[in-house]
Amino acid sequence: MDVNADVDDTVALAVLVRALVATATARVRRGEPGANPVSEVLRAAYWRAARDGWSGCGVDALSGRILPVALQAQRMVEHVKTALDEFGDVALALTYLDRMAERGGGAERQRASAARHDDLTGVVDDLIALTEGRR
């Protein structure tokens, strides 16, 4: 997962992680067994995520199928929708996914910044502006 320089993305990601934890906790309390993915599939999923990022495809750790990351993110939101509803965060999560679909993840954004500038100073300047909330 990219490190988010954008404050809005960081907050939205934290909201999704909280919803994942709340969903998993509720399932454990109900006595439901958790997923038991094969370790090789998890390693493949990590590798694809690091290589392809948001704009690529990744391995679904539960099915082993290679799917677009955007589709996997939509499925994740559906999986945690009850928790997102409980915390009032559905709109925030959906807006985050829309932003990611529109502009890509942090790595894609940094590559685009590098393409606009002649050196890494411009990329760092863009990251500083994002972190400060100046877009």
N, C-alpha and C positions, 0 to 999 in steps of 0.2 A: 504494500500500500504506500502511496506517495505521502510525503510529509506535506501538509497543506500550509501554504503561505497565506492563503485567503482566510480571513477570520470567519466569514459566513460558512465556508466549506468546513472549517474545523468544527464549528458549532453543530452543523448538520451531521457530520460524521459522528460526533459524540452522541447525538440524539439516536442515531441508528445503532450504535454500540449499546447504549442503554436499553433500547428496545429488544435487541438480541439477548442481552442478559436477562431482562425481565421475562421474555418468552421462554428461555431455557429454564429459568427458575420455576416458572409456573408449571412447566412440563414435569420437572423433577418432583415437585410437590404433589402432582397428580399420580406419580408413580410410573410415568411413561418412560420407556427405555430411550436413551439417546441414540443418535446415529453412531455407527461403528464403521467409518470408512477405512478402506485398506490403506496402509501407510504409503505404498507406492503411488496410489492415486493422489494422496495428499501432496506428496513430493512433486508429482507432475503438475498439480494445480498451483503450487507455489512457484514452480519454474515458469509456467505459462504466464502467470500474473506478473512476475518480474520482467519477463521478456516483452509481453504484448501490451500491458497496461490497460487502461480503460477502453481504448479504441479497438482492442483486439478481441480474441476469443480466449476463453479459459476453460479449464476442466471443472465440471460440476463434481464436487467431491463426493456427493451422494450417489449420483448415477454413473459417474465416470465418463459421461458424454462431453464433448467439446462444444461449448455454446458461446454466443456473443456475451461479453461481460455486461452489456446493458440489459440483456434479457435476464441474466442471473441476478442483477441488482433489482429488477422489477419483481422477480420471484421472491427475493429476500424481503422486500417491502411488504408483499402480500403475506409472507410468513409471520412477520412481526406487526401486522396491521392492528391487532387488538391492543398491543402495548403502545403503539404510536397513538392510537385513539385515546387510550387512557391518559397519556401525558399531554395530549393536545398537539402532537407533533406531525400529523400526517402531511399537512401542507408544506411544512419545512422540509420533510424528507423528499417529497415529490419535486419540490422546487430545486433541491440539491441535485437530484437525478437529471432533471431537465438541464441544469447548468453543465453538468458533466457531459451529457450527450452533445450539448452545443459546442463546448470548448475543449473537452478532453480533460485528462487528469494533469497533475502537476508536471510530470515529465514532458507531456506533449506541449504544455504551455511554455515550459522553459526552452524546449527546442524551437518553438515559434518565436520566442523572444530572441534567441540566439540568431535566428535567420534575419531578424530585423536590425540587429546591431552588428558592428564589425568586431567587437570583442566581448569578453565576459563581463566587463564593467556594466554594460547596458542590461545584461541579464540580472545582475545583482541589483541594479537600480530598480528594475521592474519588480523583483521579489520584495524589496524594501517597500515599494509603493503598495503592493498587495498586502503585506503584513500590517502596514499602517492604515489600511482601509482606503487608500487612494488608488483608484483603478485607472 
